[in-house]
Each structure stands twice: as structure tokens, then as C-alpha cells.
Amino acid sequence: MAAMLQSFGVSSASVAFSDHSAKLSVRSLPVIRSEARSISCPTNGTRCTRKITTKAVAVENPASAASKPGHELLLFEALREGLEEEMERDPRVCVMGEDVGHYGGSYKVTKGLADKYGDLRVLDTPIAENSFTGMAIGAAMTGLRPIIEGMNMGFLLLAFNQISDNCGMLHYTSGGQFTIPTVIRGPGGVGRQLGAEHSQRLESYFQSIPGIQMVACSTPYNAKGLMKAAIRSENPVVLFEHVLLYNLKERIPDEEYVLSLEEAEMVRPGEHVTILTYSRMRYHVMQAAKTLVNKGFDPEVIDIRSLKPFDLYTIGNSVKKTHRVVIVEECMRTGGIGASLTAAINENFHDYLDAPIVCLSSQDVPTPYAGTLEEWTVVQPAQIVAAVEQLCQ
Amino acid sequence: MAQLTRRSAKLLEPISAAVSATRHLTTSSTSPITVETSLPFTGHKIDPPSRSVETTPQELLTFFRDMALMRRMEIAADSLYKAKLIRGFCHLYDGQEAVSVGMEAAITKKDCIITAYRDHCIFLGRGGTLFETFAELMGRKDGCSKGKGGSMHFYKKDSGFYGGHGIVGAQVPLGIGLSFAQKYNKDENVTFAMYGDGAANQGQLFEALNMAALWDLPSILVCENNHYGMGTAEWRSAKSPSYFKRGDYAPGLKVDGMDALAVKQACKFAKEHALKNGPIILEMDTYRYHGHSMSDPGSTYRTRDEISGVRQERDPIERIRKLIISHDLATEKELKDTEKEVRKEVDEAIAKAKESPLPDASELFTNVHVKGFGVEAFGADRKELRAVLP
């Protein structure tokens, strides 16, 4: 019986995997539902044979959809909703970036906003990242609340001086006279064969800048909540979105909600090992989690969301419970978020660890164009499964 | 009256001093005087304003006093630096005072000024006090940035002074942002984004100017051309040293930056223009007597004759002094007394600043983030945990 269950579990997982990878083209990622999560029955420790929805697609039964609370939308729509609500609420909120106005945003996040709020509030800038970022920061010094869109996060490297010196440090060097309530957002991460320069992970470069906060969204729910929180924050916030996650669909509440910028999200509670991740890697981890569960492990998955500062409270509680940590990130091995997180956990929770922290990151190479090479650059679910198995021996 | 005081100076010194003091103060006459600027303005794609500037005795005396104060402050900063009370970088503005003083005369505190690191005098012009200046330079907590900024990071939000920036050229996009906010808020004020001849070669300037011109932002780009980008003369770093023409589609004006009245006229003209038509570039032809900063002697790339030549012929304070005397607004002696007064003021401020304490150790972590914004969270400071694990 157990063997049959086991094989069933394995085969369904592998089917799911291949299905998943086939579907992982830019425009059609399946929705990972957050409901059907924990499948271990806490009472007797055996595994239930509850089926996990791996391929929830567009609402099949409109009637049942109407009866459920909330509304369904895609991640980029959730971002737009959050943005629009904040622009409605506060006339000082404005957007600046390339093609955000008339074009509607290269990932449609600002679609329709220029028609509604005008060309000055949703500003199409020339291709001059350094100076329009500087311009937004100058406007923020007077009290406006600009949102700077980098068409791709990688382009914001050109604005690094403005982000580091003026955005991050002005509050300090002016002795508190100026606050810089900007939001810098844009898609980053490794996409589908976009090439090295368009597949960068800037969170590793920005993390040292004192004075900024960094958050990464991963679901429509947290995208909207973090966008709103970032806009309302008096500090400069960098909101990292991911190119491949814009078409995720989820049902989010109708009522207004704002999430905390400094909190991590418990995706799947567990007992054996803490897996810390963020952004796109969350989905690779959840996929690996399915396999792991079928193999008898009980991973606790936390989406850290807040990249600077780390939510050491949630993370610490988890480490205290499981005593083993795996970090799965998309940053490169050297100097990435995983490296800092490893150091932070070692510093703060060393006594609670039963084994060294395992950090799975992307390779220290420019992202190649060829599909297979690109796949090997990034951490894949199979590697996560292998790492957890080895750690939990 | 002037003759009397001069002839019987020795006998009636105390009385004459009192008399001249009262005369000084009562010359708050605003009867207009028309003065011609030293040189005509040169325009680029614009008709330059007239050479005749309206001024008043009060204004001229104020110019003199303010410039003398600035000059004295910078010289005192020089001594403090050599005494190692000021550390790091210290960029002095002496020689360029006319730009700050002339600009202030043309605008209000609602207009914004942003500049680079040569900002001590501009801060003073915007209403900063000597005490705040020296305290900041010496890193004390009573400084304008609580001692955490230093020479290059002076700010005064309530009078529209946005700093104080260390990276060459980075303040110009910020300045365009200030004017963007002014346009957004429709408040009929302008921004003066100042930079030097060295910074004029930064790409971000042209990017910023492009945006300002595209959206008709009320911005005025002021190039303080002191002819040297640290050690490199302008002819060695710029193919086209006519910085006022560099805006191409944006009009420009070349101004004698050592003549406070010319600066005043140009800034007034530029403000009117910017409010109606968008950005304009002003090139202030000025000169700095000190080197680029205190670590630069300032004589390896230019001759001492050049420096003393400019001091003889174009010094801004001397020009106003001559104007005042020729228009009989004050005597030579009275002006010297003003300078003595100013010196005393500076010395007092330095003494007071030396008493000011250094910032507390806890100040290291304040003002990194603004704490708390409504949604319940612990502060964005890793030092603060929401709970301590048992």
C-alpha cells in the first residue's frame, strides 16, 4: 500500500514537473494555489492522499467563482490595482518611467493610468535612468511621492549613484531634514532567454545601501499589499518584481489591505527543515516541496519577502523549530541575498542549528542565452530536493 | 558731513564712530540708484537683459556686509582646517561670493537652490547661521545636519536650500526634480540648480536639461564657471567652454559672476523666463582664490600672478566698496568697521561652535530610516527586533 502510494506520489510529481516546465513559458504559468498546502495529518503522522492542485487554471465554473469572496486577477493587475488605489488616495503619488504613460507600461502595470491621471502624474520619461531617478528623488525631497519604474531592473544600474547616495543617504546626511518617500520598482530576475544584461538580480547590489528598504513580491496578494505599503512608507523602498511572475493568477480580497514591509510570509508550515526563499524561487521550492512531502519530509517554506531588513523574528522562530536551514535564491553565489541571510542566521541563531546552512544560489556566471544553459544557471526543484535530502539524513 | 568726520576724526573719534554707526543704520534708504554692470550680458537664443540695474543704498550696503561675512567665514574655515578642527574635504567659496549674494537679492526663500559641495556661503545666503555652519564643519551636533553631513552636506529645508552634494553633477537631476515638484504643485516658484564648469561635462546634466525643456519645468541651470575643474583648466576639459551655449535648444546667458548686480539682474531675468518658458542656463564667469579644496594649494595649475590679478581687478567686494564710496553711501572707515564687526561675529560663532558637543554615539543609528508608517511593524532597522527569542 505504502509502496503503491509512494510510486503514485513519485509519478504524479514527475508528471507535474514536466507539465510545469512545459508550461513555463512567459505568458502561462499555472497558479500555485495556497490552499491545498499541508498534506500531513498531524494526528497520526501518516500521509493523507489528498490531491494537490498543480494546474489551477482560469475559473472553470463562473457560478462558484461568484459565490467566493474577493476577485481574481493577474499579478500585474494586482500591482496596478494597488498603484491606482494609492494614486486615488493621495494626490502626491506620481509615476515616472519609460513608456509608463501612453504605452501603458512594458508589462502593463500602469495601463490606463495616464488616461485617468494625466501626463504629468504618469510621466513618460526619455531613456535617461540616472537623471529621471535623480529627478524623482529631487521631487521626493519636496514632499511628492514618486514611483520610479525601471523597465528592467538591470537598467537601474545606470542610476546606482542616485539610488545609493541620494535616495538612501539623504535622510541621514541632512540630519533628518529630508525624507525620500520613493518607490523604485521593476522586473528583474532570470526570464526566458532574455540574455545576460536583461536577466540581472539587483537585490545583491543594492542590499548594502544604507537607508533603503527592499521587498520582493511573489503572488498577486503580496504584490498589491507590498506596493501599497511601499508607497505609504516614508522611506525609499525598492520593490523587486520578477519577469516570469506577472501572469500569475490569484483571488485576492475585495477590501483594502496593506502588508507589512518587514514581514516574511509562511507559505507552508513544517517540522523538518526551514526553506527560505523569495520571488520566483518560491515556486521552485513549492514544487520541490511536493516531491519532498511524497518522500516523507515535512519542509517549512517561508517566503522572506523583506530582503532588507530580514524578518529575523519569523525566520528565527522557524529555525528554533526545525534546526535546519536551506536557502533557495536566484541571486548569484557571491554576495547575494543568500550570503547575507546565511551570515545573519549564523550570527543570531547559531545555537539552534543542527547542521550548517545550505544556500542554493544561481551560478556566478552571466546568464547565457541558450535555454538549457540558462536552466542550469538557476536553482531547479530537483536540486532543492537533493539538498534537503542530504541535509536531513 | 563726510568731510567733517574725516577731518576731525582724531578728536571726535568716539562721537564720529557713533554718528557713522547711526548713519549706517539709518541708510536704509530705498531711493533707487541705477548702476551699469561691468560688462554687457551675452545671450544665446535669447535677448539679454539691459546692463542698467536698479539698486538701493540699503541693498548695496547689505551686499557689502554679506559678502564680507562670507569672505571672513571662508578664511576662518581655512584656519580651522589647518588647525585640524575641520577634517576631510573643505571646498571654499571666497571669490565667488557675488553669485550667492546677487542670486538671493533676486529671489525669495520659496524658490529652491541646490548646489554641489562648495555650499557654505550659499547656505549662509539662504538664512543659515554662522554657528550652524561652523558646528557642522567641526562635526558637532549643533550643526545644520547634526554633524552627520559635514562640509559637503549643508541643507536648510525651511528656506528652500536643498544642499550640499558630494558627487559632481548628481545634484542637477535633483534640481530638475525640485522644479518638477514646483510645476506639479503649481506654486509659481523656480529652482536654481548650480554646478561648476567641471560638472558641465556630465551627461546627466544634458539628460536633465532635456527633460526640463520637454516639460517646461521652471528650472534655471547656473554654471559657476571658475575656469578650473580642480586642477584641469576649462580649455583642457571642454571642447566648447561656452557653457551658456551648451544647452543648444535652451537659451543661455553669460554673466560676469564677480559683479553682484549683474548676477542679480540675470537671476531676476532668468526667473521670469523660467516661469513662462522653461529652462534657461546662466553661466557665471567667476573665480575662486583658494584651490579646489583645502588639500589643493591651487597654484600648481595656475600662476600666483593670475590669482592676484583677478583679486586686484575683479574682486566682488572691492567692486561694491568702490560703488558705495563713489555714491557716498558710506565712508572708507565705516566699511572697514563693518569688516571688523563681521570678523568679530565670525570669531564669536567659532568660539561658540567649539563649545558645542560632539554627537552622541546613539546618533550613529538615527535618521537612517524614518520609523513607523501606520501599518504595524517593527522599525526598518535591524537593531530592533519585535521580540527576543527565549
Boltz contact constraints between the chains, C-beta under 6 A:
constraints:
  - contact:
      token1: [A, 126]
      token2: [B, 210]
      max_distance: 6.0
  - contact:
      token1: [A, 128]
      token2: [B, 207]
      max_distance: 6.0
  - contact:
      token1: [A, 130]
      token2: [B, 204]
      max_distance: 6.0
  - contact:
      token1: [A, 131]
      token2: [B, 173]
      max_distance: 6.0
  - contact:
      token1: [A, 131]
      token2: [B, 204]
      max_distance: 6.0
  - contact:
      token1: [A, 131]
      token2: [B, 207]
      max_distance: 6.0
  - contact:
      token1: [A, 131]
      token2: [B, 208]
      max_distance: 6.0
  - contact:
      token1: [A, 134]
      token2: [B, 173]
      max_distance: 6.0
  - contact:
      token1: [A, 134]
      token2: [B, 174]
      max_distance: 6.0
  - contact:
      token1: [A, 135]
      token2: [B, 173]
      max_distance: 6.0
  - contact:
      token1: [A, 135]
      token2: [B, 176]
      max_distance: 6.0
  - contact:
      token1: [A, 135]
      token2: [B, 177]
      max_distance: 6.0
  - contact:
      token1: [A, 135]
      token2: [B, 180]
      max_distance: 6.0
  - contact:
      token1: [A, 137]
      token2: [B, 174]
      max_distance: 6.0
  - contact:
      token1: [A, 138]
      token2: [B, 174]
      max_distance: 6.0
  - contact:
      token1: [A, 138]
      token2: [B, 177]
      max_distance: 6.0
  - contact:
      token1: [A, 138]
      token2: [B, 178]
      max_distance: 6.0
  - contact:
      token1: [A, 139]
      token2: [B, 177]
      max_distance: 6.0
  - contact:
      token1: [A, 139]
      token2: [B, 180]
      max_distance: 6.0
  - contact:
      token1: [A, 139]
      token2: [B, 181]
      max_distance: 6.0
  - contact:
      token1: [A, 141]
      token2: [B, 162]
      max_distance: 6.0
  - contact:
      token1: [A, 142]
      token2: [B, 178]
      max_distance: 6.0
  - contact:
      token1: [A, 142]
      token2: [B, 181]
      max_distance: 6.0
  - contact:
      token1: [A, 144]
      token2: [B, 181]
      max_distance: 6.0
  - contact:
      token1: [A, 161]
      token2: [B, 167]
      max_distance: 6.0
  - contact:
      token1: [A, 161]
      token2: [B, 170]
      max_distance: 6.0
  - contact:
      token1: [A, 165]
      token2: [B, 167]
      max_distance: 6.0
  - contact:
      token1: [A, 171]
      token2: [B, 367]
      max_distance: 6.0
  - contact:
      token1: [A, 172]
      token2: [B, 148]
      max_distance: 6.0
  - contact:
      token1: [A, 172]
      token2: [B, 367]
      max_distance: 6.0
  - contact:
      token1: [A, 172]
      token2: [B, 368]
      max_distance: 6.0
  - contact:
      token1: [A, 173]
      token2: [B, 149]
      max_distance: 6.0
  - contact:
      token1: [A, 173]
      token2: [B, 153]
      max_distance: 6.0
  - contact:
      token1: [A, 174]
      token2: [B, 145]
      max_distance: 6.0
  - contact:
      token1: [A, 174]
      token2: [B, 155]
      max_distance: 6.0
  - contact:
      token1: [A, 175]
      token2: [B, 145]
      max_distance: 6.0
  - contact:
      token1: [A, 175]
      token2: [B, 146]
      max_distance: 6.0
  - contact:
      token1: [A, 175]
      token2: [B, 148]
      max_distance: 6.0
  - contact:
      token1: [A, 176]
      token2: [B, 367]
      max_distance: 6.0
  - contact:
      token1: [A, 177]
      token2: [B, 155]
      max_distance: 6.0
  - contact:
      token1: [A, 177]
      token2: [B, 157]
      max_distance: 6.0
  - contact:
      token1: [A, 179]
      token2: [B, 370]
      max_distance: 6.0
  - contact:
      token1: [A, 210]
      token2: [B, 368]
      max_distance: 6.0
  - contact:
      token1: [A, 211]
      token2: [B, 368]
      max_distance: 6.0
  - contact:
      token1: [A, 213]
      token2: [B, 380]
      max_distance: 6.0
  - contact:
      token1: [A, 229]
      token2: [B, 375]
      max_distance: 6.0
  - contact:
      token1: [A, 232]
      token2: [B, 373]
      max_distance: 6.0
  - contact:
      token1: [A, 233]
      token2: [B, 373]
      max_distance: 6.0
  - contact:
      token1: [A, 234]
      token2: [B, 370]
      max_distance: 6.0
  - contact:
      token1: [A, 234]
      token2: [B, 373]
      max_distance: 6.0
  - contact:
      token1: [A, 235]
      token2: [B, 369]
      max_distance: 6.0
  - contact:
      token1: [A, 235]
      token2: [B, 370]
      max_distance: 6.0
  - contact:
      token1: [A, 235]
      token2: [B, 380]
      max_distance: 6.0
  - contact:
      token1: [A, 258]
      token2: [B, 375]
      max_distance: 6.0
  - contact:
      token1: [A, 260]
      token2: [B, 375]
      max_distance: 6.0
  - contact:
      token1: [A, 260]
      token2: [B, 377]
      max_distance: 6.0
  - contact:
      token1: [A, 262]
      token2: [B, 377]
      max_distance: 6.0
  - contact:
      token1: [A, 309]
      token2: [B, 380]
      max_distance: 6.0
  - contact:
      token1: [A, 309]
      token2: [B, 382]
      max_distance: 6.0
  - contact:
      token1: [A, 313]
      token2: [B, 386]
      max_distance: 6.0
  - contact:
      token1: [A, 313]
      token2: [B, 387]
      max_distance: 6.0
  - contact:
      token1: [A, 316]
      token2: [B, 389]
      max_distance: 6.0
